[in-house]
Amino acid sequence: MFKTVNLTGEETAVTGLGGQNTALQNLGSSTIYASAQSGIMPEADGVCAIPAGGSAVIPDTRGTIYLYGKGKVQLNGSNWCNSNFKQPPSDGGSGGGVLTSIAGAIQALVDDVICIIPEEE
């Protein structure tokens, strides 16, 4: 399920997303922070920093994600480990050519493999 949330600078819990993981796209103009656990402290363990325009997949959210920062964020809860949001080119251009495409494809495969490794309990 897709949800769009406007963050106000306070920690915000977003529930009802479904799925095991949450993909998110930072639509705002500043860095936001996301975690599967409450009590977000920027740069702390278990907290992911997502720059403006960036996206990430936060694992093990189980339908609820905690966000901190200001600006608009689009979320999608799913069982997939890869983001369904397109990343903008890092150099501000229209793309990086064949090598960038190959590197991105390899990273997507690595992310898929890493994501299916079961965690120890």
VMD Tcl script that builds the backbone (N, CA, C; Angstrom):
set m [mol new atoms 363]
animate dup $m
set s [atomselect $m all]
$s set {name element resname resid chain x y z} {
  {N N MET 1 A 0.831 -1.174 0.000}
  {CA C MET 1 A 0.000 0.000 0.000}
  {C C MET 1 A 0.878 1.241 0.000}
  {N N PHE 2 A 0.593 2.182 -0.862}
  {CA C PHE 2 A 1.304 3.457 -0.910}
  {C C PHE 2 A 0.652 4.457 0.035}
  {N N LYS 3 A 1.497 5.214 0.741}
  {CA C LYS 3 A 1.032 6.318 1.574}
  {C C LYS 3 A 1.998 7.479 1.381}
  {N N THR 4 A 1.464 8.687 1.430}
  {CA C THR 4 A 2.297 9.882 1.402}
  {C C THR 4 A 2.077 10.625 2.715}
  {N N VAL 5 A 3.191 10.999 3.368}
  {CA C VAL 5 A 3.140 11.615 4.689}
  {C C VAL 5 A 3.933 12.918 4.652}
  {N N ASN 6 A 3.426 13.931 5.330}
  {CA C ASN 6 A 4.141 15.197 5.467}
  {C C ASN 6 A 4.730 15.258 6.873}
  {N N LEU 7 A 6.055 15.155 6.969}
  {CA C LEU 7 A 6.728 15.169 8.272}
  {C C LEU 7 A 6.891 16.598 8.765}
  {N N THR 8 A 6.748 16.789 10.090}
  {CA C THR 8 A 6.759 18.131 10.671}
  {C C THR 8 A 7.941 18.400 11.590}
  {N N GLY 9 A 8.880 17.458 11.684}
  {CA C GLY 9 A 10.031 17.651 12.567}
  {C C GLY 9 A 9.960 16.837 13.838}
  {N N GLU 10 A 8.858 16.172 14.052}
  {CA C GLU 10 A 8.692 15.280 15.200}
  {C C GLU 10 A 8.747 13.843 14.695}
  {N N GLU 11 A 9.104 12.898 15.564}
  {CA C GLU 11 A 9.060 11.494 15.156}
  {C C GLU 11 A 7.623 11.115 14.839}
  {N N THR 12 A 7.439 10.424 13.729}
  {CA C THR 12 A 6.111 10.044 13.265}
  {C C THR 12 A 6.074 8.548 13.003}
  {N N ALA 13 A 5.090 7.860 13.548}
  {CA C ALA 13 A 4.867 6.445 13.263}
  {C C ALA 13 A 3.827 6.338 12.158}
  {N N VAL 14 A 4.152 5.607 11.106}
  {CA C VAL 14 A 3.201 5.369 10.025}
  {C C VAL 14 A 2.848 3.891 10.070}
  {N N THR 15 A 1.558 3.608 10.236}
  {CA C THR 15 A 1.095 2.228 10.385}
  {C C THR 15 A 0.240 1.813 9.191}
  {N N GLY 16 A -0.078 0.525 9.143}
  {CA C GLY 16 A -0.985 0.012 8.133}
  {C C GLY 16 A -0.384 -0.110 6.748}
  {N N LEU 17 A 0.953 -0.198 6.660}
  {CA C LEU 17 A 1.599 -0.273 5.350}
  {C C LEU 17 A 1.569 -1.675 4.755}
  {N N GLY 18 A 1.478 -2.687 5.587}
  {CA C GLY 18 A 1.509 -4.058 5.099}
  {C C GLY 18 A 2.916 -4.482 4.717}
  {N N GLY 19 A 3.086 -5.761 4.520}
  {CA C GLY 19 A 4.375 -6.284 4.093}
  {C C GLY 19 A 5.409 -6.347 5.196}
  {N N GLN 20 A 6.525 -6.977 4.866}
  {CA C GLN 20 A 7.637 -7.155 5.794}
  {C C GLN 20 A 8.569 -5.942 5.808}
  {N N ASN 21 A 8.689 -5.257 4.671}
  {CA C ASN 21 A 9.638 -4.155 4.499}
  {C C ASN 21 A 8.908 -2.900 4.035}
  {N N THR 22 A 9.583 -1.752 4.133}
  {CA C THR 22 A 8.992 -0.506 3.656}
  {C C THR 22 A 9.973 0.224 2.752}
  {N N ALA 23 A 9.556 0.479 1.508}
  {CA C ALA 23 A 10.327 1.314 0.583}
  {C C ALA 23 A 9.846 2.743 0.760}
  {N N LEU 24 A 10.793 3.686 0.744}
  {CA C LEU 24 A 10.382 5.073 0.876}
  {C C LEU 24 A 11.183 5.978 -0.041}
  {N N GLN 25 A 10.537 7.050 -0.450}
  {CA C GLN 25 A 11.136 8.074 -1.317}
  {C C GLN 25 A 11.007 9.401 -0.590}
  {N N ASN 26 A 12.124 10.081 -0.398}
  {CA C ASN 26 A 12.127 11.391 0.240}
  {C C ASN 26 A 11.797 12.431 -0.827}
  {N N LEU 27 A 10.602 12.993 -0.767}
  {CA C LEU 27 A 10.157 13.999 -1.724}
  {C C LEU 27 A 10.450 15.420 -1.248}
  {N N GLY 28 A 11.026 15.538 -0.038}
  {CA C GLY 28 A 11.310 16.847 0.540}
  {C C GLY 28 A 12.661 17.395 0.118}
  {N N SER 29 A 13.061 18.493 0.773}
  {CA C SER 29 A 14.309 19.171 0.415}
  {C C SER 29 A 15.408 18.987 1.455}
  {N N SER 30 A 15.169 18.155 2.474}
  {CA C SER 30 A 16.197 17.912 3.487}
  {C C SER 30 A 16.239 16.423 3.840}
  {N N THR 31 A 17.305 16.021 4.494}
  {CA C THR 31 A 17.478 14.623 4.898}
  {C C THR 31 A 16.423 14.236 5.919}
  {N N ILE 32 A 15.896 13.026 5.760}
  {CA C ILE 32 A 14.987 12.455 6.748}
  {C C ILE 32 A 15.624 11.178 7.280}
  {N N TYR 33 A 15.097 10.678 8.389}
  {CA C TYR 33 A 15.633 9.487 9.029}
  {C C TYR 33 A 14.499 8.488 9.215}
  {N N ALA 34 A 14.814 7.204 8.998}
  {CA C ALA 34 A 13.790 6.163 9.085}
  {C C ALA 34 A 14.328 4.960 9.846}
  {N N SER 35 A 13.425 4.282 10.543}
  {CA C SER 35 A 13.806 3.099 11.305}
  {C C SER 35 A 12.601 2.189 11.498}
  {N N ALA 36 A 12.885 0.930 11.744}
  {CA C ALA 36 A 11.840 -0.020 12.095}
  {C C ALA 36 A 11.488 0.088 13.583}
  {N N GLN 37 A 12.286 0.836 14.342}
  {CA C GLN 37 A 12.087 0.996 15.783}
  {C C GLN 37 A 11.833 2.459 16.123}
  {N N SER 38 A 11.083 2.700 17.174}
  {CA C SER 38 A 10.836 4.071 17.623}
  {C C SER 38 A 12.056 4.617 18.363}
  {N N GLY 39 A 12.030 5.908 18.660}
  {CA C GLY 39 A 13.137 6.543 19.378}
  {C C GLY 39 A 14.288 6.902 18.457}
  {N N ILE 40 A 13.977 7.441 17.290}
  {CA C ILE 40 A 14.998 7.746 16.288}
  {C C ILE 40 A 15.952 8.831 16.777}
  {N N MET 41 A 17.232 8.534 16.635}
  {CA C MET 41 A 18.312 9.492 16.863}
  {C C MET 41 A 19.112 9.521 15.568}
  {N N PRO 42 A 19.183 10.662 14.869}
  {CA C PRO 42 A 19.935 10.711 13.619}
  {C C PRO 42 A 21.344 10.140 13.775}
  {N N GLU 43 A 21.752 9.353 12.791}
  {CA C GLU 43 A 23.073 8.725 12.716}
  {C C GLU 43 A 23.265 7.565 13.691}
  {N N ALA 44 A 22.230 7.165 14.436}
  {CA C ALA 44 A 22.351 6.052 15.374}
  {C C ALA 44 A 22.236 4.715 14.646}
  {N N ASP 45 A 22.681 3.649 15.290}
  {CA C ASP 45 A 22.528 2.312 14.733}
  {C C ASP 45 A 21.052 2.023 14.502}
  {N N GLY 46 A 20.743 1.391 13.375}
  {CA C GLY 46 A 19.376 1.040 13.052}
  {C C GLY 46 A 18.571 2.173 12.441}
  {N N VAL 47 A 19.206 3.320 12.220}
  {CA C VAL 47 A 18.523 4.475 11.640}
  {C C VAL 47 A 19.146 4.764 10.280}
  {N N CYS 48 A 18.306 4.872 9.266}
  {CA C CYS 48 A 18.755 5.126 7.903}
  {C C CYS 48 A 18.512 6.584 7.548}
  {N N ALA 49 A 19.563 7.274 7.075}
  {CA C ALA 49 A 19.443 8.658 6.607}
  {C C ALA 49 A 19.136 8.634 5.114}
  {N N ILE 50 A 18.075 9.320 4.707}
  {CA C ILE 50 A 17.681 9.381 3.294}
  {C C ILE 50 A 17.757 10.839 2.851}
  {N N PRO 51 A 18.718 11.172 1.978}
  {CA C PRO 51 A 18.850 12.557 1.540}
  {C C PRO 51 A 17.683 12.988 0.665}
  {N N ALA 52 A 17.533 14.275 0.470}
  {CA C ALA 52 A 16.483 14.808 -0.404}
  {C C ALA 52 A 16.549 14.138 -1.765}
  {N N GLY 53 A 15.409 13.650 -2.235}
  {CA C GLY 53 A 15.337 12.971 -3.525}
  {C C GLY 53 A 15.756 11.521 -3.490}
  {N N GLY 54 A 16.287 11.057 -2.367}
  {CA C GLY 54 A 16.769 9.684 -2.249}
  {C C GLY 54 A 15.675 8.704 -1.880}
  {N N SER 55 A 16.011 7.436 -1.965}
  {CA C SER 55 A 15.072 6.390 -1.569}
  {C C SER 55 A 15.828 5.292 -0.850}
  {N N ALA 56 A 15.101 4.474 -0.125}
  {CA C ALA 56 A 15.695 3.370 0.627}
  {C C ALA 56 A 14.619 2.341 0.912}
  {N N VAL 57 A 15.057 1.149 1.270}
  {CA C VAL 57 A 14.158 0.113 1.761}
  {C C VAL 57 A 14.579 -0.196 3.192}
  {N N ILE 58 A 13.648 -0.068 4.105}
  {CA C ILE 58 A 13.903 -0.365 5.513}
  {C C ILE 58 A 13.348 -1.753 5.786}
  {N N PRO 59 A 14.214 -2.717 6.164}
  {CA C PRO 59 A 13.747 -4.087 6.381}
  {C C PRO 59 A 13.050 -4.257 7.731}
  {N N ASP 60 A 12.250 -5.297 7.807}
  {CA C ASP 60 A 11.612 -5.739 9.051}
  {C C ASP 60 A 10.741 -4.688 9.728}
  {N N THR 61 A 10.047 -3.871 8.945}
  {CA C THR 61 A 9.140 -2.880 9.527}
  {C C THR 61 A 7.796 -3.497 9.900}
  {N N ARG 62 A 7.430 -4.579 9.243}
  {CA C ARG 62 A 6.180 -5.306 9.527}
  {C C ARG 62 A 4.963 -4.379 9.542}
  {N N GLY 63 A 4.919 -3.459 8.557}
  {CA C GLY 63 A 3.754 -2.600 8.387}
  {C C GLY 63 A 3.780 -1.287 9.131}
  {N N THR 64 A 4.809 -1.069 9.986}
  {CA C THR 64 A 4.926 0.184 10.728}
  {C C THR 64 A 6.349 0.706 10.612}
  {N N ILE 65 A 6.493 1.972 10.225}
  {CA C ILE 65 A 7.807 2.592 10.121}
  {C C ILE 65 A 7.813 3.889 10.917}
  {N N TYR 66 A 8.976 4.219 11.457}
  {CA C TYR 66 A 9.141 5.443 12.235}
  {C C TYR 66 A 10.021 6.395 11.434}
  {N N LEU 67 A 9.566 7.647 11.323}
  {CA C LEU 67 A 10.245 8.650 10.504}
  {C C LEU 67 A 10.521 9.888 11.333}
  {N N TYR 68 A 11.622 10.572 10.985}
  {CA C TYR 68 A 11.981 11.808 11.672}
  {C C TYR 68 A 12.545 12.789 10.651}
  {N N GLY 69 A 12.109 14.019 10.704}
  {CA C GLY 69 A 12.588 15.051 9.796}
  {C C GLY 69 A 11.437 15.931 9.353}
  {N N LYS 70 A 11.693 16.709 8.301}
  {CA C LYS 70 A 10.672 17.590 7.743}
  {C C LYS 70 A 10.563 17.360 6.251}
  {N N GLY 71 A 9.333 17.378 5.756}
  {CA C GLY 71 A 9.101 17.244 4.331}
  {C C GLY 71 A 8.191 16.075 4.003}
  {N N LYS 72 A 7.928 15.922 2.731}
  {CA C LYS 72 A 7.006 14.909 2.238}
  {C C LYS 72 A 7.764 13.613 1.918}
  {N N VAL 73 A 7.156 12.484 2.304}
  {CA C VAL 73 A 7.738 11.160 2.084}
  {C C VAL 73 A 6.663 10.250 1.507}
  {N N GLN 74 A 7.013 9.491 0.478}
  {CA C GLN 74 A 6.100 8.488 -0.056}
  {C C GLN 74 A 6.593 7.115 0.386}
  {N N LEU 75 A 5.669 6.283 0.868}
  {CA C LEU 75 A 5.990 4.982 1.444}
  {C C LEU 75 A 5.246 3.870 0.720}
  {N N ASN 76 A 5.863 2.689 0.693}
  {CA C ASN 76 A 5.208 1.512 0.132}
  {C C ASN 76 A 5.639 0.295 0.932}
  {N N GLY 77 A 4.684 -0.308 1.650}
  {CA C GLY 77 A 4.969 -1.535 2.385}
  {C C GLY 77 A 4.831 -2.728 1.465}
  {N N SER 78 A 5.826 -3.627 1.506}
  {CA C SER 78 A 5.773 -4.813 0.659}
  {C C SER 78 A 6.704 -5.883 1.212}
  {N N ASN 79 A 6.693 -7.032 0.579}
  {CA C ASN 79 A 7.608 -8.106 0.949}
  {C C ASN 79 A 8.866 -8.098 0.095}
  {N N TRP 80 A 8.966 -7.154 -0.825}
  {CA C TRP 80 A 10.145 -7.037 -1.673}
  {C C TRP 80 A 11.255 -6.323 -0.935}
  {N N CYS 81 A 12.488 -6.623 -1.320}
  {CA C CYS 81 A 13.657 -6.017 -0.678}
  {C C CYS 81 A 14.247 -4.876 -1.488}
  {N N ASN 82 A 13.776 -4.690 -2.709}
  {CA C ASN 82 A 14.319 -3.610 -3.527}
  {C C ASN 82 A 13.300 -2.473 -3.629}
  {N N SER 83 A 13.830 -1.282 -3.827}
  {CA C SER 83 A 12.977 -0.103 -3.896}
  {C C SER 83 A 12.290 -0.008 -5.249}
  {N N ASN 84 A 11.025 0.362 -5.233}
  {CA C ASN 84 A 10.314 0.584 -6.485}
  {C C ASN 84 A 10.319 2.068 -6.850}
  {N N PHE 85 A 11.181 2.843 -6.193}
  {CA C PHE 85 A 11.331 4.256 -6.500}
  {C C PHE 85 A 12.616 4.451 -7.287}
  {N N LYS 86 A 12.563 5.273 -8.325}
  {CA C LYS 86 A 13.727 5.541 -9.158}
  {C C LYS 86 A 14.621 6.573 -8.487}
  {N N GLN 87 A 15.930 6.289 -8.468}
  {CA C GLN 87 A 16.900 7.224 -7.922}
  {C C GLN 87 A 17.277 8.257 -8.979}
  {N N PRO 88 A 17.378 9.523 -8.603}
  {CA C PRO 88 A 17.845 10.526 -9.561}
  {C C PRO 88 A 19.340 10.349 -9.790}
  {N N PRO 89 A 19.867 10.753 -10.955}
  {CA C PRO 89 A 21.303 10.687 -11.181}
  {C C PRO 89 A 22.040 11.522 -10.151}
  {N N SER 90 A 23.162 11.009 -9.618}
  {CA C SER 90 A 23.866 11.719 -8.564}
  {C C SER 90 A 24.597 12.945 -9.082}
  {N N ASP 91 A 24.888 13.004 -10.383}
  {CA C ASP 91 A 25.615 14.150 -10.919}
  {C C ASP 91 A 24.691 15.217 -11.485}
  {N N GLY 92 A 23.392 15.025 -11.362}
  {CA C GLY 92 A 22.432 15.989 -11.873}
  {C C GLY 92 A 22.196 15.853 -13.364}
  {N N GLY 93 A 22.879 14.904 -14.000}
  {CA C GLY 93 A 22.725 14.700 -15.434}
  {C C GLY 93 A 21.625 13.716 -15.737}
  {N N SER 94 A 21.596 13.271 -16.967}
  {CA C SER 94 A 20.520 12.373 -17.383}
  {C C SER 94 A 20.873 10.914 -17.187}
  {N N GLY 95 A 22.074 10.611 -16.728}
  {CA C GLY 95 A 22.454 9.229 -16.480}
  {C C GLY 95 A 23.938 9.051 -16.653}
  {N N GLY 96 A 24.425 7.856 -16.292}
  {CA C GLY 96 A 25.857 7.635 -16.302}
  {C C GLY 96 A 26.338 6.686 -17.359}
  {N N GLY 97 A 25.500 6.264 -18.286}
  {CA C GLY 97 A 25.953 5.395 -19.364}
  {C C GLY 97 A 25.946 3.927 -18.995}
  {N N VAL 98 A 26.630 3.146 -19.815}
  {CA C VAL 98 A 26.594 1.684 -19.700}
  {C C VAL 98 A 27.186 1.197 -18.393}
  {N N LEU 99 A 28.342 1.729 -17.982}
  {CA C LEU 99 A 28.968 1.248 -16.749}
  {C C LEU 99 A 28.092 1.503 -15.531}
  {N N THR 100 A 27.446 2.649 -15.477}
  {CA C THR 100 A 26.541 2.948 -14.373}
  {C C THR 100 A 25.356 1.986 -14.386}
  {N N SER 101 A 24.838 1.673 -15.567}
  {CA C SER 101 A 23.716 0.739 -15.679}
  {C C SER 101 A 24.113 -0.650 -15.222}
  {N N ILE 102 A 25.307 -1.096 -15.616}
  {CA C ILE 102 A 25.795 -2.420 -15.210}
  {C C ILE 102 A 26.002 -2.457 -13.699}
  {N N ALA 103 A 26.629 -1.413 -13.152}
  {CA C ALA 103 A 26.857 -1.359 -11.711}
  {C C ALA 103 A 25.531 -1.388 -10.954}
  {N N GLY 104 A 24.532 -0.661 -11.461}
  {CA C GLY 104 A 23.219 -0.662 -10.817}
  {C C GLY 104 A 22.558 -2.022 -10.867}
  {N N ALA 105 A 22.684 -2.719 -11.991}
  {CA C ALA 105 A 22.103 -4.059 -12.130}
  {C C ALA 105 A 22.775 -5.036 -11.177}
  {N N ILE 106 A 24.094 -4.943 -11.066}
  {CA C ILE 106 A 24.824 -5.825 -10.152}
  {C C ILE 106 A 24.408 -5.544 -8.717}
  {N N GLN 107 A 24.316 -4.261 -8.349}
  {CA C GLN 107 A 23.920 -3.915 -6.988}
  {C C GLN 107 A 22.517 -4.411 -6.682}
  {N N ALA 108 A 21.600 -4.324 -7.636}
  {CA C ALA 108 A 20.237 -4.822 -7.427}
  {C C ALA 108 A 20.249 -6.318 -7.154}
  {N N LEU 109 A 21.079 -7.071 -7.876}
  {CA C LEU 109 A 21.184 -8.514 -7.642}
  {C C LEU 109 A 21.763 -8.795 -6.265}
  {N N VAL 110 A 22.797 -8.063 -5.880}
  {CA C VAL 110 A 23.399 -8.234 -4.554}
  {C C VAL 110 A 22.378 -7.914 -3.473}
  {N N ASP 111 A 21.642 -6.817 -3.629}
  {CA C ASP 111 A 20.617 -6.451 -2.651}
  {C C ASP 111 A 19.577 -7.545 -2.505}
  {N N ASP 112 A 19.147 -8.146 -3.618}
  {CA C ASP 112 A 18.168 -9.223 -3.562}
  {C C ASP 112 A 18.712 -10.421 -2.799}
  {N N VAL 113 A 19.970 -10.778 -3.035}
  {CA C VAL 113 A 20.580 -11.925 -2.352}
  {C C VAL 113 A 20.723 -11.636 -0.868}
  {N N ILE 114 A 21.213 -10.452 -0.522}
  {CA C ILE 114 A 21.384 -10.096 0.886}
  {C C ILE 114 A 20.050 -10.093 1.607}
  {N N CYS 115 A 19.026 -9.646 0.933}
  {CA C CYS 115 A 17.719 -9.515 1.560}
  {C C CYS 115 A 17.098 -10.869 1.889}
  {N N ILE 116 A 17.413 -11.912 1.142}
  {CA C ILE 116 A 16.779 -13.208 1.404}
  {C C ILE 116 A 17.536 -14.070 2.387}
  {N N ILE 117 A 18.672 -13.581 2.892}
  {CA C ILE 117 A 19.405 -14.325 3.910}
  {C C ILE 117 A 18.622 -14.199 5.211}
  {N N PRO 118 A 18.215 -15.321 5.794}
  {CA C PRO 118 A 17.415 -15.234 7.029}
  {C C PRO 118 A 18.260 -14.733 8.197}
  {N N GLU 119 A 17.627 -13.965 9.058}
  {CA C GLU 119 A 18.297 -13.474 10.258}
  {C C GLU 119 A 18.289 -14.562 11.320}
  {N N GLU 120 A 19.342 -14.566 12.136}
  {CA C GLU 120 A 19.372 -15.503 13.260}
  {C C GLU 120 A 18.425 -15.003 14.347}
  {N N GLU 121 A 17.817 -15.938 15.014}
  {CA C GLU 121 A 16.898 -15.545 16.089}
  {C C GLU 121 A 17.480 -15.874 17.430}
}
mol reanalyze $m
mol bondsrecalc $m
mol representation Tube
mol addrep $m
